[in-house]
Amino acid sequence: MHPREEDEDDPTLTEELRTVMRPRSGRLLVLLVLMALVLGALVLVASRTVLAGLWR
């Protein structure tokens, strides 16, 4: 029996726990990293713009 099959047969595991225990797909991880990079770039540009405006 594979560990995954044992997990599915375990009555103490709820659907939420099974969902958390499953590994995430690689696409989701790439998407999250790209979103974090874009958000970081936006924050950097916005902060530089605000600081430049305050400097004048």
PDBQT receptor file of N, H, CA, C and O in Angstrom, charges set to zero:
ATOM      1  N   MET A   1       0.838  -1.195   0.000  1.00  0.00    +0.000 N 
ATOM      2  CA  MET A   1       0.000   0.000   0.000  1.00  0.00    +0.000 C 
ATOM      3  C   MET A   1       0.877   1.250   0.000  1.00  0.00    +0.000 C 
ATOM      4  O   MET A   1       1.842   1.338   0.759  1.00  0.00    +0.000 OA
ATOM      5  N   HIS A   2       0.546   2.189  -0.832  1.00  0.00    +0.000 N 
ATOM      6  H   HIS A   2      -0.238   2.118  -1.448  1.00  0.00    +0.000 HD
ATOM      7  CA  HIS A   2       1.303   3.431  -0.905  1.00  0.00    +0.000 C 
ATOM      8  C   HIS A   2       0.862   4.365   0.212  1.00  0.00    +0.000 C 
ATOM      9  O   HIS A   2      -0.281   4.288   0.662  1.00  0.00    +0.000 OA
ATOM     10  N   PRO A   3       1.748   5.247   0.667  1.00  0.00    +0.000 N 
ATOM     11  CA  PRO A   3       1.374   6.202   1.733  1.00  0.00    +0.000 C 
ATOM     12  C   PRO A   3       0.169   7.060   1.358  1.00  0.00    +0.000 C 
ATOM     13  O   PRO A   3      -0.649   7.387   2.218  1.00  0.00    +0.000 OA
ATOM     14  N   ARG A   4       0.053   7.428   0.082  1.00  0.00    +0.000 N 
ATOM     15  H   ARG A   4       0.718   7.162  -0.616  1.00  0.00    +0.000 HD
ATOM     16  CA  ARG A   4      -1.078   8.264  -0.341  1.00  0.00    +0.000 C 
ATOM     17  C   ARG A   4      -2.397   7.505  -0.145  1.00  0.00    +0.000 C 
ATOM     18  O   ARG A   4      -3.391   8.085   0.293  1.00  0.00    +0.000 OA
ATOM     19  N   GLU A   5      -2.403   6.202  -0.473  1.00  0.00    +0.000 N 
ATOM     20  H   GLU A   5      -1.596   5.730  -0.829  1.00  0.00    +0.000 HD
ATOM     21  CA  GLU A   5      -3.614   5.402  -0.291  1.00  0.00    +0.000 C 
ATOM     22  C   GLU A   5      -3.946   5.260   1.190  1.00  0.00    +0.000 C 
ATOM     23  O   GLU A   5      -5.117   5.278   1.571  1.00  0.00    +0.000 OA
ATOM     24  N   GLU A   6      -2.919   5.119   2.023  1.00  0.00    +0.000 N 
ATOM     25  H   GLU A   6      -1.968   5.104   1.713  1.00  0.00    +0.000 HD
ATOM     26  CA  GLU A   6      -3.151   5.015   3.460  1.00  0.00    +0.000 C 
ATOM     27  C   GLU A   6      -3.771   6.294   3.995  1.00  0.00    +0.000 C 
ATOM     28  O   GLU A   6      -4.659   6.248   4.846  1.00  0.00    +0.000 OA
ATOM     29  N   ASP A   7      -3.305   7.444   3.499  1.00  0.00    +0.000 N 
ATOM     30  H   ASP A   7      -2.583   7.482   2.808  1.00  0.00    +0.000 HD
ATOM     31  CA  ASP A   7      -3.867   8.720   3.931  1.00  0.00    +0.000 C 
ATOM     32  C   ASP A   7      -5.330   8.836   3.548  1.00  0.00    +0.000 C 
ATOM     33  O   ASP A   7      -6.140   9.350   4.321  1.00  0.00    +0.000 OA
ATOM     34  N   GLU A   8      -5.674   8.360   2.354  1.00  0.00    +0.000 N 
ATOM     35  H   GLU A   8      -5.017   7.943   1.726  1.00  0.00    +0.000 HD
ATOM     36  CA  GLU A   8      -7.056   8.471   1.897  1.00  0.00    +0.000 C 
ATOM     37  C   GLU A   8      -7.985   7.549   2.677  1.00  0.00    +0.000 C 
ATOM     38  O   GLU A   8      -9.174   7.836   2.815  1.00  0.00    +0.000 OA
ATOM     39  N   ASP A   9      -7.442   6.432   3.193  1.00  0.00    +0.000 N 
ATOM     40  H   ASP A   9      -6.476   6.199   3.081  1.00  0.00    +0.000 HD
ATOM     41  CA  ASP A   9      -8.263   5.498   3.959  1.00  0.00    +0.000 C 
ATOM     42  C   ASP A   9      -8.389   5.893   5.426  1.00  0.00    +0.000 C 
ATOM     43  O   ASP A   9      -9.240   5.355   6.134  1.00  0.00    +0.000 OA
ATOM     44  N   ASP A  10      -7.566   6.812   5.892  1.00  0.00    +0.000 N 
ATOM     45  H   ASP A  10      -6.874   7.249   5.317  1.00  0.00    +0.000 HD
ATOM     46  CA  ASP A  10      -7.567   7.207   7.294  1.00  0.00    +0.000 C 
ATOM     47  C   ASP A  10      -8.808   8.042   7.601  1.00  0.00    +0.000 C 
ATOM     48  O   ASP A  10      -8.962   9.129   7.045  1.00  0.00    +0.000 OA
ATOM     49  N   PRO A  11      -9.696   7.561   8.474  1.00  0.00    +0.000 N 
ATOM     50  CA  PRO A  11     -10.936   8.300   8.755  1.00  0.00    +0.000 C 
ATOM     51  C   PRO A  11     -10.722   9.547   9.608  1.00  0.00    +0.000 C 
ATOM     52  O   PRO A  11     -11.607  10.399   9.687  1.00  0.00    +0.000 OA
ATOM     53  N   THR A  12      -9.556   9.664  10.247  1.00  0.00    +0.000 N 
ATOM     54  H   THR A  12      -8.837   8.972  10.182  1.00  0.00    +0.000 HD
ATOM     55  CA  THR A  12      -9.340  10.833  11.107  1.00  0.00    +0.000 C 
ATOM     56  C   THR A  12      -8.945  12.072  10.315  1.00  0.00    +0.000 C 
ATOM     57  O   THR A  12      -9.004  13.184  10.839  1.00  0.00    +0.000 OA
ATOM     58  N   LEU A  13      -8.545  11.895   9.063  1.00  0.00    +0.000 N 
ATOM     59  H   LEU A  13      -8.498  10.992   8.637  1.00  0.00    +0.000 HD
ATOM     60  CA  LEU A  13      -8.142  13.035   8.248  1.00  0.00    +0.000 C 
ATOM     61  C   LEU A  13      -9.365  13.677   7.611  1.00  0.00    +0.000 C 
ATOM     62  O   LEU A  13     -10.173  13.005   6.971  1.00  0.00    +0.000 OA
ATOM     63  N   THR A  14      -9.488  14.958   7.791  1.00  0.00    +0.000 N 
ATOM     64  H   THR A  14      -8.832  15.504   8.311  1.00  0.00    +0.000 HD
ATOM     65  CA  THR A  14     -10.581  15.681   7.148  1.00  0.00    +0.000 C 
ATOM     66  C   THR A  14     -10.137  16.105   5.752  1.00  0.00    +0.000 C 
ATOM     67  O   THR A  14      -8.957  16.004   5.415  1.00  0.00    +0.000 OA
ATOM     68  N   GLU A  15     -11.066  16.573   4.954  1.00  0.00    +0.000 N 
ATOM     69  H   GLU A  15     -12.025  16.655   5.228  1.00  0.00    +0.000 HD
ATOM     70  CA  GLU A  15     -10.729  17.046   3.608  1.00  0.00    +0.000 C 
ATOM     71  C   GLU A  15      -9.728  18.194   3.667  1.00  0.00    +0.000 C 
ATOM     72  O   GLU A  15      -8.842  18.293   2.818  1.00  0.00    +0.000 OA
ATOM     73  N   GLU A  16      -9.867  19.067   4.673  1.00  0.00    +0.000 N 
ATOM     74  H   GLU A  16     -10.587  18.988   5.363  1.00  0.00    +0.000 HD
ATOM     75  CA  GLU A  16      -8.953  20.196   4.794  1.00  0.00    +0.000 C 
ATOM     76  C   GLU A  16      -7.526  19.716   5.029  1.00  0.00    +0.000 C 
ATOM     77  O   GLU A  16      -6.583  20.233   4.429  1.00  0.00    +0.000 OA
ATOM     78  N   LEU A  17      -7.372  18.732   5.898  1.00  0.00    +0.000 N 
ATOM     79  H   LEU A  17      -8.137  18.311   6.385  1.00  0.00    +0.000 HD
ATOM     80  CA  LEU A  17      -6.033  18.203   6.171  1.00  0.00    +0.000 C 
ATOM     81  C   LEU A  17      -5.455  17.512   4.946  1.00  0.00    +0.000 C 
ATOM     82  O   LEU A  17      -4.268  17.657   4.656  1.00  0.00    +0.000 OA
ATOM     83  N   ARG A  18      -6.278  16.765   4.227  1.00  0.00    +0.000 N 
ATOM     84  H   ARG A  18      -7.242  16.648   4.463  1.00  0.00    +0.000 HD
ATOM     85  CA  ARG A  18      -5.792  16.109   3.011  1.00  0.00    +0.000 C 
ATOM     86  C   ARG A  18      -5.326  17.141   1.994  1.00  0.00    +0.000 C 
ATOM     87  O   ARG A  18      -4.309  16.948   1.329  1.00  0.00    +0.000 OA
ATOM     88  N   THR A  19      -6.071  18.238   1.874  1.00  0.00    +0.000 N 
ATOM     89  H   THR A  19      -6.898  18.395   2.415  1.00  0.00    +0.000 HD
ATOM     90  CA  THR A  19      -5.702  19.284   0.924  1.00  0.00    +0.000 C 
ATOM     91  C   THR A  19      -4.374  19.912   1.311  1.00  0.00    +0.000 C 
ATOM     92  O   THR A  19      -3.539  20.169   0.444  1.00  0.00    +0.000 OA
ATOM     93  N   VAL A  20      -4.167  20.163   2.594  1.00  0.00    +0.000 N 
ATOM     94  H   VAL A  20      -4.846  19.954   3.298  1.00  0.00    +0.000 HD
ATOM     95  CA  VAL A  20      -2.923  20.782   3.059  1.00  0.00    +0.000 C 
ATOM     96  C   VAL A  20      -1.746  19.832   2.874  1.00  0.00    +0.000 C 
ATOM     97  O   VAL A  20      -0.639  20.269   2.559  1.00  0.00    +0.000 OA
ATOM     98  N   MET A  21      -1.976  18.549   3.065  1.00  0.00    +0.000 N 
ATOM     99  H   MET A  21      -2.876  18.194   3.320  1.00  0.00    +0.000 HD
ATOM    100  CA  MET A  21      -0.892  17.577   2.994  1.00  0.00    +0.000 C 
ATOM    101  C   MET A  21      -0.438  17.304   1.558  1.00  0.00    +0.000 C 
ATOM    102  O   MET A  21       0.699  16.882   1.349  1.00  0.00    +0.000 OA
ATOM    103  N   ARG A  22      -1.288  17.531   0.583  1.00  0.00    +0.000 N 
ATOM    104  H   ARG A  22      -2.212  17.874   0.752  1.00  0.00    +0.000 HD
ATOM    105  CA  ARG A  22      -0.916  17.275  -0.812  1.00  0.00    +0.000 C 
ATOM    106  C   ARG A  22       0.077  18.333  -1.280  1.00  0.00    +0.000 C 
ATOM    107  O   ARG A  22      -0.071  19.511  -0.956  1.00  0.00    +0.000 OA
ATOM    108  N   PRO A  23       1.078  17.919  -2.034  1.00  0.00    +0.000 N 
ATOM    109  CA  PRO A  23       2.028  18.912  -2.551  1.00  0.00    +0.000 C 
ATOM    110  C   PRO A  23       1.371  19.813  -3.586  1.00  0.00    +0.000 C 
ATOM    111  O   PRO A  23       0.495  19.380  -4.336  1.00  0.00    +0.000 OA
ATOM    112  N   ARG A  24       1.796  21.053  -3.617  1.00  0.00    +0.000 N 
ATOM    113  H   ARG A  24       2.507  21.404  -3.008  1.00  0.00    +0.000 HD
ATOM    114  CA  ARG A  24       1.251  22.015  -4.577  1.00  0.00    +0.000 C 
ATOM    115  C   ARG A  24       1.922  21.818  -5.932  1.00  0.00    +0.000 C 
ATOM    116  O   ARG A  24       3.039  21.308  -6.018  1.00  0.00    +0.000 OA
ATOM    117  N   SER A  25       1.235  22.222  -6.968  1.00  0.00    +0.000 N 
ATOM    118  H   SER A  25       0.327  22.637  -6.898  1.00  0.00    +0.000 HD
ATOM    119  CA  SER A  25       1.803  22.086  -8.301  1.00  0.00    +0.000 C 
ATOM    120  C   SER A  25       2.898  23.128  -8.503  1.00  0.00    +0.000 C 
ATOM    121  O   SER A  25       2.919  24.159  -7.830  1.00  0.00    +0.000 OA
ATOM    122  N   GLY A  26       3.796  22.855  -9.424  1.00  0.00    +0.000 N 
ATOM    123  H   GLY A  26       3.780  22.018  -9.971  1.00  0.00    +0.000 HD
ATOM    124  CA  GLY A  26       4.890  23.772  -9.710  1.00  0.00    +0.000 C 
ATOM    125  C   GLY A  26       4.410  25.071 -10.323  1.00  0.00    +0.000 C 
ATOM    126  O   GLY A  26       5.014  26.123 -10.116  1.00  0.00    +0.000 OA
ATOM    127  N   ARG A  27       3.318  25.000 -11.080  1.00  0.00    +0.000 N 
ATOM    128  H   ARG A  27       2.827  24.145 -11.248  1.00  0.00    +0.000 HD
ATOM    129  CA  ARG A  27       2.780  26.207 -11.712  1.00  0.00    +0.000 C 
ATOM    130  C   ARG A  27       2.338  27.227 -10.679  1.00  0.00    +0.000 C 
ATOM    131  O   ARG A  27       2.574  28.425 -10.836  1.00  0.00    +0.000 OA
ATOM    132  N   LEU A  28       1.703  26.753  -9.630  1.00  0.00    +0.000 N 
ATOM    133  H   LEU A  28       1.511  25.780  -9.502  1.00  0.00    +0.000 HD
ATOM    134  CA  LEU A  28       1.220  27.667  -8.594  1.00  0.00    +0.000 C 
ATOM    135  C   LEU A  28       2.391  28.368  -7.914  1.00  0.00    +0.000 C 
ATOM    136  O   LEU A  28       2.325  29.563  -7.624  1.00  0.00    +0.000 OA
ATOM    137  N   LEU A  29       3.446  27.631  -7.667  1.00  0.00    +0.000 N 
ATOM    138  H   LEU A  29       3.500  26.661  -7.903  1.00  0.00    +0.000 HD
ATOM    139  CA  LEU A  29       4.627  28.223  -7.034  1.00  0.00    +0.000 C 
ATOM    140  C   LEU A  29       5.252  29.285  -7.935  1.00  0.00    +0.000 C 
ATOM    141  O   LEU A  29       5.632  30.357  -7.462  1.00  0.00    +0.000 OA
ATOM    142  N   VAL A  30       5.360  28.992  -9.224  1.00  0.00    +0.000 N 
ATOM    143  H   VAL A  30       5.051  28.122  -9.608  1.00  0.00    +0.000 HD
ATOM    144  CA  VAL A  30       5.915  29.967 -10.172  1.00  0.00    +0.000 C 
ATOM    145  C   VAL A  30       5.038  31.208 -10.218  1.00  0.00    +0.000 C 
ATOM    146  O   VAL A  30       5.546  32.330 -10.238  1.00  0.00    +0.000 OA
ATOM    147  N   LEU A  31       3.729  31.015 -10.233  1.00  0.00    +0.000 N 
ATOM    148  H   LEU A  31       3.316  30.104 -10.216  1.00  0.00    +0.000 HD
ATOM    149  CA  LEU A  31       2.806  32.147 -10.261  1.00  0.00    +0.000 C 
ATOM    150  C   LEU A  31       2.955  33.010  -9.009  1.00  0.00    +0.000 C 
ATOM    151  O   LEU A  31       2.963  34.238  -9.101  1.00  0.00    +0.000 OA
ATOM    152  N   LEU A  32       3.074  32.383  -7.852  1.00  0.00    +0.000 N 
ATOM    153  H   LEU A  32       3.067  31.386  -7.777  1.00  0.00    +0.000 HD
ATOM    154  CA  LEU A  32       3.234  33.135  -6.609  1.00  0.00    +0.000 C 
ATOM    155  C   LEU A  32       4.544  33.920  -6.595  1.00  0.00    +0.000 C 
ATOM    156  O   LEU A  32       4.578  35.060  -6.129  1.00  0.00    +0.000 OA
ATOM    157  N   VAL A  33       5.616  33.324  -7.099  1.00  0.00    +0.000 N 
ATOM    158  H   VAL A  33       5.589  32.398  -7.477  1.00  0.00    +0.000 HD
ATOM    159  CA  VAL A  33       6.906  34.018  -7.146  1.00  0.00    +0.000 C 
ATOM    160  C   VAL A  33       6.832  35.207  -8.093  1.00  0.00    +0.000 C 
ATOM    161  O   VAL A  33       7.328  36.287  -7.773  1.00  0.00    +0.000 OA
ATOM    162  N   LEU A  34       6.214  35.016  -9.265  1.00  0.00    +0.000 N 
ATOM    163  H   LEU A  34       5.811  34.138  -9.526  1.00  0.00    +0.000 HD
ATOM    164  CA  LEU A  34       6.076  36.122 -10.214  1.00  0.00    +0.000 C 
ATOM    165  C   LEU A  34       5.237  37.252  -9.635  1.00  0.00    +0.000 C 
ATOM    166  O   LEU A  34       5.570  38.426  -9.802  1.00  0.00    +0.000 OA
ATOM    167  N   MET A  35       4.156  36.902  -8.960  1.00  0.00    +0.000 N 
ATOM    168  H   MET A  35       3.886  35.949  -8.824  1.00  0.00    +0.000 HD
ATOM    169  CA  MET A  35       3.306  37.929  -8.347  1.00  0.00    +0.000 C 
ATOM    170  C   MET A  35       4.077  38.695  -7.278  1.00  0.00    +0.000 C 
ATOM    171  O   MET A  35       3.937  39.913  -7.167  1.00  0.00    +0.000 OA
ATOM    172  N   ALA A  36       4.884  37.995  -6.496  1.00  0.00    +0.000 N 
ATOM    173  H   ALA A  36       4.997  37.005  -6.587  1.00  0.00    +0.000 HD
ATOM    174  CA  ALA A  36       5.673  38.657  -5.455  1.00  0.00    +0.000 C 
ATOM    175  C   ALA A  36       6.700  39.602  -6.074  1.00  0.00    +0.000 C 
ATOM    176  O   ALA A  36       6.920  40.700  -5.563  1.00  0.00    +0.000 OA
ATOM    177  N   LEU A  37       7.326  39.186  -7.164  1.00  0.00    +0.000 N 
ATOM    178  H   LEU A  37       7.147  38.294  -7.579  1.00  0.00    +0.000 HD
ATOM    179  CA  LEU A  37       8.305  40.051  -7.828  1.00  0.00    +0.000 C 
ATOM    180  C   LEU A  37       7.649  41.294  -8.418  1.00  0.00    +0.000 C 
ATOM    181  O   LEU A  37       8.179  42.397  -8.291  1.00  0.00    +0.000 OA
ATOM    182  N   VAL A  38       6.501  41.119  -9.061  1.00  0.00    +0.000 N 
ATOM    183  H   VAL A  38       6.070  40.222  -9.164  1.00  0.00    +0.000 HD
ATOM    184  CA  VAL A  38       5.793  42.262  -9.645  1.00  0.00    +0.000 C 
ATOM    185  C   VAL A  38       5.347  43.217  -8.549  1.00  0.00    +0.000 C 
ATOM    186  O   VAL A  38       5.500  44.431  -8.679  1.00  0.00    +0.000 OA
ATOM    187  N   LEU A  39       4.802  42.676  -7.477  1.00  0.00    +0.000 N 
ATOM    188  H   LEU A  39       4.678  41.689  -7.372  1.00  0.00    +0.000 HD
ATOM    189  CA  LEU A  39       4.356  43.517  -6.370  1.00  0.00    +0.000 C 
ATOM    190  C   LEU A  39       5.538  44.260  -5.744  1.00  0.00    +0.000 C 
ATOM    191  O   LEU A  39       5.420  45.436  -5.401  1.00  0.00    +0.000 OA
ATOM    192  N   GLY A  40       6.661  43.584  -5.596  1.00  0.00    +0.000 N 
ATOM    193  H   GLY A  40       6.757  42.629  -5.874  1.00  0.00    +0.000 HD
ATOM    194  CA  GLY A  40       7.854  44.232  -5.058  1.00  0.00    +0.000 C 
ATOM    195  C   GLY A  40       8.342  45.357  -5.951  1.00  0.00    +0.000 C 
ATOM    196  O   GLY A  40       8.740  46.413  -5.461  1.00  0.00    +0.000 OA
ATOM    197  N   ALA A  41       8.314  45.136  -7.265  1.00  0.00    +0.000 N 
ATOM    198  H   ALA A  41       7.991  44.278  -7.664  1.00  0.00    +0.000 HD
ATOM    199  CA  ALA A  41       8.730  46.190  -8.201  1.00  0.00    +0.000 C 
ATOM    200  C   ALA A  41       7.784  47.380  -8.125  1.00  0.00    +0.000 C 
ATOM    201  O   ALA A  41       8.233  48.526  -8.155  1.00  0.00    +0.000 OA
ATOM    202  N   LEU A  42       6.486  47.127  -8.027  1.00  0.00    +0.000 N 
ATOM    203  H   LEU A  42       6.122  46.196  -8.003  1.00  0.00    +0.000 HD
ATOM    204  CA  LEU A  42       5.515  48.220  -7.907  1.00  0.00    +0.000 C 
ATOM    205  C   LEU A  42       5.733  49.020  -6.630  1.00  0.00    +0.000 C 
ATOM    206  O   LEU A  42       5.659  50.249  -6.641  1.00  0.00    +0.000 OA
ATOM    207  N   VAL A  43       5.997  48.337  -5.547  1.00  0.00    +0.000 N 
ATOM    208  H   VAL A  43       6.058  47.338  -5.538  1.00  0.00    +0.000 HD
ATOM    209  CA  VAL A  43       6.249  49.022  -4.273  1.00  0.00    +0.000 C 
ATOM    210  C   VAL A  43       7.518  49.863  -4.372  1.00  0.00    +0.000 C 
ATOM    211  O   VAL A  43       7.552  50.990  -3.877  1.00  0.00    +0.000 OA
ATOM    212  N   LEU A  44       8.551  49.331  -5.000  1.00  0.00    +0.000 N 
ATOM    213  H   LEU A  44       8.523  48.416  -5.402  1.00  0.00    +0.000 HD
ATOM    214  CA  LEU A  44       9.801  50.078  -5.151  1.00  0.00    +0.000 C 
ATOM    215  C   LEU A  44       9.586  51.347  -5.975  1.00  0.00    +0.000 C 
ATOM    216  O   LEU A  44      10.048  52.423  -5.594  1.00  0.00    +0.000 OA
ATOM    217  N   VAL A  45       8.892  51.223  -7.097  1.00  0.00    +0.000 N 
ATOM    218  H   VAL A  45       8.517  50.349  -7.407  1.00  0.00    +0.000 HD
ATOM    219  CA  VAL A  45       8.640  52.389  -7.953  1.00  0.00    +0.000 C 
ATOM    220  C   VAL A  45       7.776  53.407  -7.222  1.00  0.00    +0.000 C 
ATOM    221  O   VAL A  45       8.041  54.607  -7.283  1.00  0.00    +0.000 OA
ATOM    222  N   ALA A  46       6.741  52.931  -6.531  1.00  0.00    +0.000 N 
ATOM    223  H   ALA A  46       6.526  51.955  -6.482  1.00  0.00    +0.000 HD
ATOM    224  CA  ALA A  46       5.850  53.851  -5.817  1.00  0.00    +0.000 C 
ATOM    225  C   ALA A  46       6.593  54.575  -4.701  1.00  0.00    +0.000 C 
ATOM    226  O   ALA A  46       6.401  55.777  -4.514  1.00  0.00    +0.000 OA
ATOM    227  N   SER A  47       7.425  53.877  -3.971  1.00  0.00    +0.000 N 
ATOM    228  H   SER A  47       7.582  52.901  -4.123  1.00  0.00    +0.000 HD
ATOM    229  CA  SER A  47       8.142  54.521  -2.867  1.00  0.00    +0.000 C 
ATOM    230  C   SER A  47       9.148  55.539  -3.397  1.00  0.00    +0.000 C 
ATOM    231  O   SER A  47       9.320  56.605  -2.805  1.00  0.00    +0.000 OA
ATOM    232  N   ARG A  48       9.816  55.218  -4.512  1.00  0.00    +0.000 N 
ATOM    233  H   ARG A  48       9.676  54.352  -4.992  1.00  0.00    +0.000 HD
ATOM    234  CA  ARG A  48      10.767  56.181  -5.089  1.00  0.00    +0.000 C 
ATOM    235  C   ARG A  48      10.033  57.420  -5.582  1.00  0.00    +0.000 C 
ATOM    236  O   ARG A  48      10.531  58.537  -5.440  1.00  0.00    +0.000 OA
ATOM    237  N   THR A  49       8.839  57.225  -6.167  1.00  0.00    +0.000 N 
ATOM    238  H   THR A  49       8.435  56.318  -6.282  1.00  0.00    +0.000 HD
ATOM    239  CA  THR A  49       8.057  58.358  -6.665  1.00  0.00    +0.000 C 
ATOM    240  C   THR A  49       7.610  59.248  -5.513  1.00  0.00    +0.000 C 
ATOM    241  O   THR A  49       7.696  60.473  -5.599  1.00  0.00    +0.000 OA
ATOM    242  N   VAL A  50       7.142  58.641  -4.454  1.00  0.00    +0.000 N 
ATOM    243  H   VAL A  50       7.073  57.646  -4.384  1.00  0.00    +0.000 HD
ATOM    244  CA  VAL A  50       6.685  59.408  -3.290  1.00  0.00    +0.000 C 
ATOM    245  C   VAL A  50       7.858  60.138  -2.650  1.00  0.00    +0.000 C 
ATOM    246  O   VAL A  50       7.737  61.310  -2.294  1.00  0.00    +0.000 OA
ATOM    247  N   LEU A  51       8.979  59.467  -2.502  1.00  0.00    +0.000 N 
ATOM    248  H   LEU A  51       9.077  58.514  -2.791  1.00  0.00    +0.000 HD
ATOM    249  CA  LEU A  51      10.151  60.111  -1.900  1.00  0.00    +0.000 C 
ATOM    250  C   LEU A  51      10.669  61.249  -2.773  1.00  0.00    +0.000 C 
ATOM    251  O   LEU A  51      11.091  62.282  -2.254  1.00  0.00    +0.000 OA
ATOM    252  N   ALA A  52      10.640  61.070  -4.091  1.00  0.00    +0.000 N 
ATOM    253  H   ALA A  52      10.297  60.230  -4.513  1.00  0.00    +0.000 HD
ATOM    254  CA  ALA A  52      11.082  62.139  -4.990  1.00  0.00    +0.000 C 
ATOM    255  C   ALA A  52      10.146  63.334  -4.877  1.00  0.00    +0.000 C 
ATOM    256  O   ALA A  52      10.599  64.477  -4.922  1.00  0.00    +0.000 OA
ATOM    257  N   GLY A  53       8.849  63.087  -4.730  1.00  0.00    +0.000 N 
ATOM    258  H   GLY A  53       8.481  62.158  -4.693  1.00  0.00    +0.000 HD
ATOM    259  CA  GLY A  53       7.888  64.176  -4.572  1.00  0.00    +0.000 C 
ATOM    260  C   GLY A  53       8.077  64.909  -3.259  1.00  0.00    +0.000 C 
ATOM    261  O   GLY A  53       7.936  66.131  -3.208  1.00  0.00    +0.000 OA
ATOM    262  N   LEU A  54       8.389  64.196  -2.214  1.00  0.00    +0.000 N 
ATOM    263  H   LEU A  54       8.504  63.203  -2.255  1.00  0.00    +0.000 HD
ATOM    264  CA  LEU A  54       8.600  64.824  -0.910  1.00  0.00    +0.000 C 
ATOM    265  C   LEU A  54       9.921  65.591  -0.868  1.00  0.00    +0.000 C 
ATOM    266  O   LEU A  54      10.042  66.574  -0.138  1.00  0.00    +0.000 OA
ATOM    267  N   TRP A  55      10.906  65.152  -1.641  1.00  0.00    +0.000 N 
ATOM    268  H   TRP A  55      10.808  64.354  -2.234  1.00  0.00    +0.000 HD
ATOM    269  CA  TRP A  55      12.216  65.781  -1.633  1.00  0.00    +0.000 C 
ATOM    270  C   TRP A  55      12.162  67.192  -2.206  1.00  0.00    +0.000 C 
ATOM    271  O   TRP A  55      12.918  68.075  -1.799  1.00  0.00    +0.000 OA
ATOM    272  N   ARG A  56      11.245  67.388  -3.167  1.00  0.00    +0.000 N 
ATOM    273  H   ARG A  56      10.632  66.671  -3.497  1.00  0.00    +0.000 HD
ATOM    274  CA  ARG A  56      11.152  68.708  -3.814  1.00  0.00    +0.000 C 
ATOM    275  C   ARG A  56      10.535  69.669  -2.909  1.00  0.00    +0.000 C 
ATOM    276  O   ARG A  56      10.367  70.835  -3.267  1.00  0.00    +0.000 OA
TER     277      ARG A  56
